[in-house]
Amino acid sequence: MSASDLPDDVRHLFTAIDHVGIAVPDLDAAMAFYRDAYGMQVLHEEVNEEQGVREAMVGVGDSGSCIQLLAPLTPESTIAKFLDRSGPGIQQLAFRVDDVEHVADVLRRRGLRLLYDAPKRGTSDSRVNFIHPKDAGGVLVELVEPSSTAH
């Protein structure tokens, strides 16, 4: 069966790997490492109070994909808890989608649990939701609908 033979709700749920999230204890040190060791450029940096992180998006060449560096704002944040439990490292895999609500609905119909009932604000005013790791092979999968003003 080819992709064109599949129903619309099965085809092209994900349009690209948007980013891979890396939990780090020190954002400035991590940005310096990615710049100095890998020659990567920080494309965006922000504080997301709701998610409890200070973050930076580091470009992977001209691919449009990024590495997202995530440092905790407080000891109670999800990233701080991840660091306490697992140490620095890959925290999530994020797929880019055209319509996060549609993709979430399709995935729910397929029996997957999402962490939020409705999308939340992500990096650069994107809209995001997450697939529960227990339903995704132990991987926290983020769904990212870029802001209409994003590049």
Accessible surface in RSA format (square Angstrom, percent):
REM  Atomic radii and reference values for relative SASA: ProtOr
REM  Chains: A
REM  Algorithm: Lee & Richards
REM  Probe-radius: 1.40
REM  Slices: 20
REM RES _ NUM      All-atoms   Total-Side   Main-Chain    Non-polar    All polar
REM                ABS   REL    ABS   REL    ABS   REL    ABS   REL    ABS   REL
RES MET A   1   189.52  98.1 100.78  66.7  88.74 211.3  99.73  84.8  89.79 119.0
RES SER A   2    58.29  49.3  47.25  63.1  11.05  25.4  50.93 108.4   7.36  10.3
RES ALA A   3    58.16  53.5  48.12  74.3  10.04  22.8  49.39  69.6   8.77  23.2
RES SER A   4    87.35  73.8  64.33  85.9  23.02  53.0  47.26 100.6  40.09  56.2
RES ASP A   5    92.93  65.1  65.46  65.2  27.48  65.0  18.97  44.6  73.96  73.8
RES LEU A   6    50.91  28.4  47.34  33.9   3.57   9.0  47.59  33.4   3.32   8.9
RES PRO A   7    82.05  59.8  69.18  63.1  12.87  46.8  81.73  67.5   0.32   2.0
RES ASP A   8   112.15  78.6  96.49  96.0  15.66  37.0  37.56  88.4  74.58  74.4
RES ASP A   9    45.57  31.9  42.97  42.8   2.60   6.1  14.15  33.3  31.42  31.3
RES VAL A  10    56.07  36.9  44.51  40.3  11.56  27.9  44.51  38.7  11.56  31.4
RES ARG A  11    79.47  33.4  69.48  35.4   9.99  23.8   9.83  13.4  69.64  42.2
RES HIS A  12   144.17  78.8 118.39  82.3  25.79  66.0  83.27  85.8  60.90  70.9
RES LEU A  13    18.81  10.5  13.14   9.4   5.67  14.3  14.50  10.2   4.31  11.6
RES PHE A  14    72.32  36.2  53.97  33.4  18.35  47.8  53.97  32.7  18.35  52.5
RES THR A  15    67.93  48.3  32.57  33.0  35.36  84.3  36.39  48.9  31.54  47.7
RES ALA A  16    37.30  34.3  22.64  34.9  14.66  33.3  36.57  51.5   0.73   1.9
RES ILE A  17    84.82  48.3  79.00  58.9   5.82  14.0  79.00  56.9   5.82  15.8
RES ASP A  18    15.81  11.1  14.76  14.7   1.05   2.5   0.20   0.5  15.61  15.6
RES HIS A  19     4.25   2.3   4.07   2.8   0.17   0.4   4.25   4.4   0.00   0.0
RES VAL A  20    35.27  23.2  35.27  31.9   0.00   0.0  35.27  30.6   0.00   0.0
RES GLY A  21     0.00   0.0   0.00   N/A   0.00   0.0   0.00   0.0   0.00   0.0
RES ILE A  22    24.14  13.7  24.14  18.0   0.00   0.0  24.14  17.4   0.00   0.0
RES ALA A  23     0.00   0.0   0.00   0.0   0.00   0.0   0.00   0.0   0.00   0.0
RES VAL A  24    11.79   7.8  11.79  10.7   0.00   0.0  11.79  10.2   0.00   0.0
RES PRO A  25    93.97  68.5  69.74  63.6  24.23  88.1  70.75  58.4  23.22 144.3
RES ASP A  26    73.34  51.4  67.26  66.9   6.08  14.4  25.92  61.0  47.42  47.3
RES LEU A  27     3.19   1.8   0.21   0.1   2.98   7.5   0.21   0.1   2.98   8.0
RES ASP A  28    80.06  56.1  74.23  73.9   5.82  13.8  31.46  74.0  48.59  48.5
RES ALA A  29    57.90  53.2  44.29  68.3  13.61  31.0  52.53  74.0   5.37  14.2
RES ALA A  30    12.31  11.3   5.40   8.3   6.90  15.7  11.75  16.5   0.55   1.5
RES MET A  31    21.94  11.4  21.61  14.3   0.33   0.8  20.22  17.2   1.72   2.3
RES ALA A  32    30.76  28.3  30.36  46.9   0.40   0.9  30.50  43.0   0.26   0.7
RES PHE A  33   103.80  51.9  97.07  60.1   6.73  17.5 103.27  62.6   0.54   1.5
RES TYR A  34    30.51  14.2  30.51  17.4   0.00   0.0  11.04   8.3  19.47  24.0
RES ARG A  35   131.15  55.1 125.46  64.0   5.69  13.6  56.78  77.6  74.37  45.1
RES ASP A  36   104.89  73.5  69.78  69.5  35.11  83.0  36.61  86.2  68.27  68.1
RES ALA A  37    60.00  55.2  20.56  31.7  39.44  89.7  30.68  43.2  29.32  77.7
RES TYR A  38   125.29  58.5  94.34  53.7  30.95  80.5  63.69  47.9  61.61  75.9
RES GLY A  39    66.71  82.3   0.00   N/A  66.71  82.3  32.17  88.3  34.54  77.4
RES MET A  40    40.78  21.1  34.37  22.7   6.41  15.3  38.45  32.7   2.34   3.1
RES GLN A  41   128.43  71.8 121.06  88.5   7.37  17.6  39.93  85.0  88.50  67.1
RES VAL A  42    51.62  34.0  31.80  28.8  19.82  47.8  31.80  27.6  19.82  53.8
RES LEU A  43   106.69  59.4  71.44  51.1  35.24  88.6  75.90  53.3  30.79  82.8
RES HIS A  44    61.29  33.5  54.56  37.9   6.73  17.2  42.35  43.6  18.94  22.0
RES GLU A  45    80.08  46.0  55.66  42.1  24.42  58.1  20.75  40.1  59.33  48.4
RES GLU A  46    26.28  15.1  16.48  12.5   9.80  23.3  24.83  48.0   1.45   1.2
RES VAL A  47    73.61  48.4  51.35  46.5  22.26  53.6  51.35  44.6  22.26  60.4
RES ASN A  48     6.06   4.2   3.92   3.8   2.14   5.1   2.14   5.1   3.92   3.8
RES GLU A  49   138.38  79.4 119.28  90.2  19.09  45.5  57.49 111.2  80.88  66.0
RES GLU A  50   111.51  64.0  71.61  54.2  39.89  95.0  49.78  96.3  61.73  50.4
RES GLN A  51    49.07  27.4  37.71  27.6  11.35  27.0  20.75  44.2  28.32  21.5
RES GLY A  52    12.11  14.9   0.00   N/A  12.11  14.9  12.09  33.2   0.02   0.0
RES VAL A  53     5.14   3.4   5.14   4.7   0.00   0.0   5.14   4.5   0.00   0.0
RES ARG A  54    66.75  28.0  66.75  34.0   0.00   0.0  23.48  32.1  43.27  26.2
RES GLU A  55     3.70   2.1   3.70   2.8   0.00   0.0   0.00   0.0   3.70   3.0
RES ALA A  56     0.09   0.1   0.00   0.0   0.09   0.2   0.09   0.1   0.00   0.0
RES MET A  57    18.66   9.7  18.66  12.4   0.00   0.0  18.66  15.9   0.00   0.0
RES VAL A  58     0.46   0.3   0.46   0.4   0.00   0.0   0.46   0.4   0.00   0.0
RES GLY A  59     6.98   8.6   0.00   N/A   6.98   8.6   4.22  11.6   2.76   6.2
RES VAL A  60    53.10  34.9  52.14  47.2   0.96   2.3  52.14  45.3   0.96   2.6
RES GLY A  61    70.33  86.7   0.00   N/A  70.33  86.7  43.46 119.3  26.87  60.2
RES ASP A  62   157.79 110.5 117.20 116.7  40.58  96.0  42.93 101.0 114.86 114.6
RES SER A  63    76.80  64.9  34.74  46.4  42.05  96.9  47.13 100.4  29.67  41.6
RES GLY A  64    50.08  61.8   0.00   N/A  50.08  61.8  37.99 104.3  12.09  27.1
RES SER A  65    28.51  24.1  27.40  36.6   1.11   2.6  12.76  27.2  15.75  22.1
RES CYS A  66    16.38  12.4  14.16  15.8   2.22   5.2   0.04   0.1  16.34  17.6
RES ILE A  67    27.70  15.8  27.70  20.6   0.00   0.0  27.70  19.9   0.00   0.0
RES GLN A  68     8.25   4.6   8.25   6.0   0.00   0.0   0.00   0.0   8.25   6.3
RES LEU A  69     0.00   0.0   0.00   0.0   0.00   0.0   0.00   0.0   0.00   0.0
RES LEU A  70     8.01   4.5   8.01   5.7   0.00   0.0   8.01   5.6   0.00   0.0
RES ALA A  71     6.56   6.0   6.56  10.1   0.00   0.0   6.56   9.2   0.00   0.0
RES PRO A  72    39.30  28.6  19.36  17.6  19.95  72.5  19.36  16.0  19.95 124.0
RES LEU A  73    66.53  37.1  34.69  24.8  31.84  80.0  37.22  26.1  29.31  78.9
RES THR A  74    63.42  45.1  59.30  60.1   4.11   9.8  55.99  75.2   7.43  11.2
RES PRO A  75   108.09  78.8  92.06  83.9  16.03  58.3  98.38  81.2   9.71  60.3
RES GLU A  76   120.72  69.3 110.60  83.7  10.11  24.1  65.18 126.1  55.54  45.3
RES SER A  77    10.95   9.3   0.74   1.0  10.21  23.5  10.95  23.3   0.00   0.0
RES THR A  78    92.44  65.7  87.68  88.9   4.76  11.3  52.67  70.7  39.77  60.1
RES ILE A  79     6.65   3.8   6.65   5.0   0.00   0.0   6.65   4.8   0.00   0.0
RES ALA A  80     8.71   8.0   7.13  11.0   1.58   3.6   8.49  12.0   0.21   0.6
RES LYS A  81   114.40  55.8 111.53  68.4   2.87   6.8  63.03  56.7  51.37  54.7
RES PHE A  82    27.84  13.9  27.80  17.2   0.03   0.1  27.80  16.9   0.03   0.1
RES LEU A  83    26.11  14.5  16.94  12.1   9.18  23.1  17.26  12.1   8.85  23.8
RES ASP A  84   125.46  87.9  88.90  88.5  36.56  86.4  32.98  77.6  92.48  92.2
RES ARG A  85   175.47  73.7 136.73  69.7  38.74  92.2  78.41 107.2  97.06  58.8
RES SER A  86    68.39  57.8  31.29  41.8  37.10  85.5  25.87  55.1  42.52  59.6
RES GLY A  87    20.94  25.8   0.00   N/A  20.94  25.8  18.32  50.3   2.62   5.9
RES PRO A  88    93.99  68.5  71.26  65.0  22.74  82.7  71.35  58.9  22.64 140.7
RES GLY A  89    25.14  31.0   0.00   N/A  25.14  31.0  24.97  68.5   0.16   0.4
RES ILE A  90   121.75  69.3  99.85  74.4  21.90  52.8  99.85  71.9  21.90  59.4
RES GLN A  91    20.20  11.3  10.62   7.8   9.58  22.8   2.11   4.5  18.09  13.7
RES GLN A  92     9.49   5.3   8.40   6.1   1.09   2.6   1.07   2.3   8.42   6.4
RES LEU A  93    47.55  26.5  47.54  34.0   0.01   0.0  47.54  33.4   0.01   0.0
RES ALA A  94     0.00   0.0   0.00   0.0   0.00   0.0   0.00   0.0   0.00   0.0
RES PHE A  95    40.79  20.4  40.79  25.3   0.00   0.0  40.79  24.7   0.00   0.0
RES ARG A  96    58.16  24.4  58.16  29.6   0.00   0.0  20.75  28.4  37.42  22.7
RES VAL A  97     0.71   0.5   0.00   0.0   0.71   1.7   0.00   0.0   0.71   1.9
RES ASP A  98   116.83  81.8  94.30  93.9  22.54  53.3  36.87  86.8  79.97  79.8
RES ASP A  99    63.80  44.7  62.45  62.2   1.34   3.2  21.32  50.2  42.48  42.4
RES VAL A 100     0.13   0.1   0.13   0.1   0.00   0.0   0.13   0.1   0.00   0.0
RES GLU A 101    82.01  47.1  79.99  60.5   2.02   4.8  27.02  52.3  55.00  44.9
RES HIS A 102    82.00  44.8  77.43  53.8   4.57  11.7  52.74  54.4  29.25  34.0
RES VAL A 103     4.22   2.8   4.22   3.8   0.00   0.0   4.22   3.7   0.00   0.0
RES ALA A 104     3.48   3.2   3.48   5.4   0.00   0.0   3.48   4.9   0.00   0.0
RES ASP A 105    67.88  47.5  65.77  65.5   2.11   5.0  13.24  31.2  54.64  54.5
RES VAL A 106     0.79   0.5   0.76   0.7   0.03   0.1   0.76   0.7   0.03   0.1
RES LEU A 107    10.26   5.7  10.26   7.3   0.00   0.0  10.26   7.2   0.00   0.0
RES ARG A 108    88.29  37.1  73.80  37.6  14.49  34.5  49.49  67.6  38.81  23.5
RES ARG A 109   156.78  65.8 117.06  59.7  39.72  94.6  78.79 107.7  77.99  47.3
RES ARG A 110   106.00  44.5  73.88  37.7  32.12  76.5  51.31  70.1  54.69  33.1
RES GLY A 111    60.52  74.6   0.00   N/A  60.52  74.6  35.51  97.5  25.01  56.0
RES LEU A 112    45.12  25.1  40.44  28.9   4.67  11.7  40.61  28.5   4.51  12.1
RES ARG A 113   122.76  51.5 118.71  60.5   4.05   9.6  67.94  92.9  54.82  33.2
RES LEU A 114    23.39  13.0   0.00   0.0  23.39  58.8   0.00   0.0  23.39  63.0
RES LEU A 115    80.71  45.0  50.31  36.0  30.40  76.4  53.08  37.3  27.63  74.4
RES TYR A 116    46.67  21.8  41.55  23.6   5.11  13.3  30.99  23.3  15.67  19.3
RES ASP A 117   145.99 102.3 119.39 118.8  26.59  62.9  35.85  84.4 110.13 109.8
RES ALA A 118    59.92  55.1  53.75  82.9   6.17  14.0  54.66  77.0   5.26  13.9
RES PRO A 119    30.63  22.3   8.94   8.2  21.69  78.8   9.03   7.5  21.60 134.2
RES LYS A 120    73.76  36.0  65.79  40.4   7.98  19.0  27.94  25.1  45.82  48.8
RES ARG A 121    98.31  41.3  89.91  45.8   8.40  20.0  58.31  79.7  39.99  24.2
RES GLY A 122     4.95   6.1   0.00   N/A   4.95   6.1   4.95  13.6   0.00   0.0
RES THR A 123    17.78  12.6  12.29  12.5   5.49  13.1   9.86  13.2   7.92  12.0
RES SER A 124    44.97  38.0  32.34  43.2  12.63  29.1  31.11  66.3  13.86  19.4
RES ASP A 125    88.46  62.0  77.75  77.4  10.71  25.3  18.00  42.4  70.46  70.3
RES SER A 126     6.68   5.6   5.96   8.0   0.72   1.7   4.61   9.8   2.07   2.9
RES ARG A 127    86.21  36.2  86.21  43.9   0.00   0.0  43.22  59.1  42.99  26.1
RES VAL A 128     3.09   2.0   3.09   2.8   0.00   0.0   3.09   2.7   0.00   0.0
RES ASN A 129     1.34   0.9   1.34   1.3   0.00   0.0   0.12   0.3   1.22   1.2
RES PHE A 130    18.45   9.2  18.45  11.4   0.00   0.0  18.45  11.2   0.00   0.0
RES ILE A 131     6.55   3.7   6.55   4.9   0.00   0.0   6.55   4.7   0.00   0.0
RES HIS A 132    45.27  24.7  45.27  31.5   0.00   0.0  19.15  19.7  26.12  30.4
RES PRO A 133    40.48  29.5  40.48  36.9   0.00   0.0  40.48  33.4   0.00   0.0
RES LYS A 134   167.49  81.7 134.06  82.3  33.43  79.6  82.94  74.6  84.56  90.1
RES ASP A 135    45.25  31.7  20.01  19.9  25.24  59.7  11.77  27.7  33.48  33.4
RES ALA A 136    25.58  23.5   7.12  11.0  18.46  42.0  18.81  26.5   6.77  17.9
RES GLY A 137    79.33  97.8   0.00   N/A  79.33  97.8  45.38 124.5  33.96  76.0
RES GLY A 138    63.82  78.7   0.00   N/A  63.82  78.7  30.65  84.1  33.17  74.3
RES VAL A 139    65.00  42.8  61.62  55.8   3.38   8.1  65.00  56.5   0.00   0.0
RES LEU A 140    27.84  15.5  23.79  17.0   4.05  10.2  23.79  16.7   4.05  10.9
RES VAL A 141    11.72   7.7  11.72  10.6   0.00   0.0  11.72  10.2   0.00   0.0
RES GLU A 142     9.91   5.7   9.91   7.5   0.00   0.0   0.00   0.0   9.91   8.1
RES LEU A 143     0.00   0.0   0.00   0.0   0.00   0.0   0.00   0.0   0.00   0.0
RES VAL A 144     8.06   5.3   8.06   7.3   0.00   0.0   8.06   7.0   0.00   0.0
RES GLU A 145    32.67  18.8  32.54  24.6   0.12   0.3   4.22   8.2  28.44  23.2
RES PRO A 146    49.14  35.8  37.76  34.4  11.38  41.4  38.89  32.1  10.25  63.7
RES SER A 147    20.20  17.1   8.92  11.9  11.28  26.0   7.33  15.6  12.87  18.0
RES SER A 148   119.25 100.8  74.30  99.2  44.95 103.6  58.07 123.7  61.18  85.7
RES THR A 149   119.30  84.9  92.37  93.6  26.93  64.2  80.44 108.0  38.87  58.8
RES ALA A 150    45.95  42.2  16.96  26.2  28.99  65.9  26.02  36.6  19.93  52.8
RES HIS A 151   230.79 126.1 158.51 110.2  72.28 184.9 139.87 144.2  90.92 105.8
END  Absolute sums over single chains surface
CHAIN  1 A     8465.1       6364.4       2100.7       4800.1       3665.0
END  Absolute sums over all chains
TOTAL          8465.1       6364.4       2100.7       4800.1       3665.0
